[in-house]
Amino acid sequence: MEQLLSPQVRQFLTDVYRLSVWLTILTVIFVPLERLFAAHPQKIFRKQIVTDLGYYFLSSLLPAVLLGYPIALLAWSVHQAVPATFLQTMATLPLFPKTIVALVATEVGYYWGHRLSHEIPFLWKFHSIHHSAEQIDYLVNTRAHPIDMVFGRFCGLIPLYVLGLGGPTSTKDSLIPVVVTLIGTIWGFFIHANLKWRFGPLEWLISTPAFHHWHHTKTPINRNYSSTLPWIDVMFGTFYLPSREFPTAYGIRAKMPDSLVDQLFYPLERSNSDFTSPQPAMTDTKSSLDPDEEAVEIR
């Protein structure tokens, strides 16, 4: 049977198998935690879970294919524009500090890509699919239109390559983008998890479910764009984290189709008037909250 399959089909089936194993591991870890420490009690087989399972496989398989040529062009452009001496100097850095610099650089790039996805109507069309989830758990991490996911990842990789941390200078340099992407993906499952855990002062340093849940609130506050480093939001004035509260409602104001296929084509519909503008950019926090939420403090 294996001899009848082309190498591409065998690779595809292998990738699906690996993703299934990872999904099993994630489920074994997060489902019990979300039952024991739920920020909002909800069913395991919640609304839209089948659609989100589809996104899990789609978002894991497709972006890597779509990013191949843009990353190759980015790497070539950087090596043409950035002085070779700078790239060589960055290549001589020890692995640990180089990885830390890469994490921060990637997060800054992702921050601005994510923020633009809220402030530019065309990008919001695609990004709104991620925000349309009305119940949040770990699986919502991969609920994203492929165009939105590719754009976000590419924005994160731009400063990485510009700093010479993602080029083919050495084997370890070529692995850094993979490591950074892997860390971001794993942490993404955690910050979307339905967990009420709080970590005190550490929440300024590392993103938490509470931090990211406020990004998903149905009443738009347009804050908390970072995926792993909330102090970047502090730097750019978009940090918002009440000391105790979690949002009471999630989702978007527009009506999103239920099926995965309809959602993939929804942003491309010219007649869709719901997407003429994104959520308002950088609105005042208190004016954007519901009346019963105005007493919440920014700390």
C-alpha positions in Angstrom: 0.0 0.0 0.0 2.8 2.4 0.9 4.4 1.9 -2.5 1.2 3.1 -4.2 1.4 6.5 -2.4 3.5 9.4 -3.8 6.1 11.0 -1.5 3.9 14.1 -1.2 0.9 12.0 0.0 3.1 10.1 2.4 4.5 13.3 3.8 1.0 14.7 4.2 -0.3 11.7 6.0 2.8 11.8 8.3 2.1 15.4 9.1 -1.5 14.7 9.9 -0.5 11.8 12.1 2.0 14.0 14.0 -0.6 16.8 14.4 -3.0 14.2 15.8 -0.5 13.1 18.3 0.1 16.7 19.4 -3.6 17.3 19.6 -4.0 14.3 21.9 -1.2 15.6 24.1 -2.7 19.1 24.2 -6.1 17.7 25.0 -4.8 15.5 27.8 -3.0 18.5 29.3 -5.6 21.3 28.9 -9.0 19.7 29.2 -8.5 18.5 32.8 -6.9 21.9 33.8 -9.8 23.8 32.1 -12.3 21.7 34.1 -10.5 22.2 37.4 -9.5 25.9 37.0 -12.0 27.3 34.6 -12.3 31.0 34.2 -15.8 30.4 32.7 -17.5 27.0 33.2 -18.3 25.5 29.8 -18.8 22.2 28.1 -15.8 20.4 26.6 -17.7 19.9 23.4 -18.6 23.6 23.2 -20.1 25.5 20.3 -17.9 25.6 17.2 -15.4 22.9 18.5 -15.7 20.9 15.3 -14.9 24.0 13.2 -11.9 24.8 15.5 -10.6 21.2 15.1 -10.7 21.9 11.3 -8.7 25.1 11.9 -6.2 23.2 14.0 -5.2 21.0 11.1 -5.5 23.7 8.4 -3.5 26.3 10.4 -0.8 23.8 11.1 -0.4 22.5 7.6 -1.0 25.4 5.2 1.0 28.5 6.6 4.3 26.6 6.3 3.6 26.1 2.6 2.4 29.6 2.0 5.4 31.2 3.9 8.1 29.4 1.9 8.5 31.9 -1.0 7.9 35.1 1.0 10.6 34.0 3.6 13.0 33.2 0.8 12.5 36.6 -0.7 12.8 38.2 2.7 16.1 36.4 3.4 17.5 37.4 0.0 16.4 41.1 0.4 18.0 41.3 3.8 21.3 40.0 2.6 21.3 42.5 -0.2 20.3 45.5 2.0 21.9 44.8 5.4 25.7 45.3 5.6 27.6 42.0 5.6 29.7 43.1 8.6 26.6 43.5 10.7 25.2 40.1 9.8 28.6 38.5 10.6 28.7 40.3 14.0 25.3 39.0 14.9 26.3 35.5 13.8 29.1 35.5 16.3 26.8 36.0 19.3 26.5 33.0 21.6 23.4 30.9 21.1 21.6 31.9 24.4 21.7 35.7 24.0 21.0 35.3 20.3 17.8 33.3 21.1 16.7 35.9 23.6 17.2 38.7 21.1 15.4 36.7 18.5 12.4 36.2 20.8 12.1 39.9 21.6 12.6 40.9 17.9 10.0 38.4 16.8 7.5 39.6 19.4 7.9 43.3 18.4 7.3 42.4 14.8 4.3 40.3 15.7 2.9 43.0 17.9 2.8 45.5 15.1 1.4 43.0 12.6 -1.3 42.1 15.1 -2.1 45.7 15.9 -2.3 46.5 12.2 -4.7 43.6 11.8 -7.1 45.5 14.2 -6.6 48.9 12.7 -6.6 48.3 8.9 -10.1 47.2 7.6 -8.7 44.8 4.9 -6.6 42.9 7.5 -9.4 42.9 10.1 -11.6 41.1 7.6 -9.3 38.0 8.0 -8.3 38.5 11.6 -11.9 38.8 12.8 -12.4 35.1 12.3 -10.0 34.5 15.1 -12.0 36.9 17.3 -15.3 35.5 16.4 -15.0 32.7 18.9 -17.6 33.2 21.6 -16.2 30.7 24.0 -12.4 30.6 24.6 -10.3 27.6 25.3 -6.8 26.3 24.2 -8.1 25.2 20.8 -9.0 28.8 19.8 -5.3 29.4 19.4 -5.3 28.0 15.9 -8.7 29.4 14.8 -7.4 31.7 12.2 -7.7 32.4 8.5 -4.6 31.2 6.6 -4.0 34.7 5.3 -4.2 36.2 8.7 -1.9 33.6 10.2 0.7 34.0 7.4 0.6 37.7 7.8 1.2 37.6 11.5 4.0 35.1 11.3 5.7 37.0 8.5 5.6 40.2 10.5 7.3 38.4 13.3 10.0 37.1 11.1 10.9 40.4 9.4 12.9 41.8 12.3 14.4 38.4 12.9 15.9 38.3 9.5 16.8 42.0 9.4 18.9 41.4 12.5 20.6 38.5 10.9 19.1 35.9 13.3 17.2 33.9 10.7 19.6 33.5 7.8 21.6 30.5 6.6 24.8 31.7 8.3 25.0 28.5 10.3 22.9 25.5 11.2 22.0 27.0 14.6 20.9 30.3 13.0 18.6 28.4 10.6 17.0 26.7 13.6 16.3 29.9 15.5 13.2 30.9 13.5 11.9 27.3 14.0 12.5 27.5 17.8 10.9 31.0 18.1 7.9 29.9 16.1 7.5 26.7 18.2 7.7 28.7 21.5 5.1 31.2 20.3 2.8 28.4 19.1 3.0 26.4 22.4 2.5 29.5 24.5 -0.5 30.5 22.3 -2.4 27.4 23.4 -1.8 28.4 27.0 -2.9 32.1 26.8 -6.1 31.0 25.0 -6.9 28.4 27.6 -10.0 28.7 29.8 -7.9 29.1 33.0 -8.4 31.5 35.8 -4.8 31.4 37.0 -3.1 34.7 37.9 0.6 35.2 38.5 0.9 38.6 40.2 3.9 40.7 39.1 5.0 38.1 36.6 2.0 39.1 34.4 4.0 42.2 33.3 6.8 39.9 32.1 5.0 36.9 30.5 1.6 36.8 29.0 -1.2 34.8 30.7 -4.7 33.7 29.9 -6.1 36.7 31.8 -4.0 39.1 29.7 -5.0 37.6 26.4 -8.7 37.0 27.3 -9.1 40.8 27.6 -7.9 41.0 24.0 -10.8 38.8 23.0 -13.5 40.6 24.9 -16.6 41.4 22.8 -16.5 45.0 23.9 -13.5 46.2 22.0 -10.6 47.7 24.0 -7.9 47.1 21.4 -5.2 46.3 23.8 -2.8 43.4 24.6 -1.5 42.6 21.2 1.6 40.8 22.4 1.6 37.0 22.4 4.3 36.3 24.9 5.8 39.5 26.3 3.2 41.9 27.7 5.8 44.5 28.6 5.9 45.3 24.9 2.3 46.5 25.2 3.4 48.5 28.2 6.1 50.2 26.0 3.5 51.1 23.3 0.7 52.1 25.6 -1.7 49.2 24.9 -1.4 47.2 28.1 -4.6 46.4 29.9 -5.0 43.9 32.8 -7.5 44.3 35.6 -6.4 42.8 38.9 -9.1 40.3 39.3 -11.7 40.4 36.5 -12.1 38.3 33.4 -14.2 39.4 30.4 -17.9 38.3 30.6 -18.4 38.1 26.8 -16.2 37.1 23.8 -16.6 37.4 20.1 -17.3 40.2 17.5 -20.3 42.3 16.7 -20.6 41.0 13.2 -22.4 37.7 12.4 -19.9 35.0 11.4 -21.0 31.9 9.5 -20.7 28.6 11.4 -18.9 26.4 8.9 -15.2 26.4 8.3 -15.6 26.7 4.5 -18.0 29.6 4.8 -15.7 31.4 7.2 -12.7 31.0 4.9 -14.6 32.7 2.0 -16.5 35.2 4.2 -13.7 37.9 4.2 -13.6 37.7 0.4 -17.2 38.7 0.0 -17.3 42.2 -1.4 -21.0 42.6 -0.4 -20.2 42.0 3.3 -20.8 45.4 4.9 -19.9 44.1 8.4 -16.2 44.6 7.5 -16.1 48.2 6.3 -14.0 49.0 9.3 -12.3 47.1 12.1 -12.7 47.6 15.7 -11.9 51.3 16.5 -8.1 51.8 16.8 -6.8 52.6 20.2 -10.0 53.9 21.7 -10.0 55.1 25.3 -10.3 52.1 27.5 -13.1 53.4 29.8 -15.2 54.8 26.9 -15.0 51.4 25.1 -16.2 49.3 28.1 -19.7 48.5 29.0 -21.1 50.8 31.8 -20.8 48.0 34.4 -17.1 47.6 33.5 -16.0 51.2 33.8 -14.7 50.8 37.3 -12.1 48.3 36.2 -8.6 49.7 36.7 -5.5 49.5 34.5 -2.6 48.5 36.6 
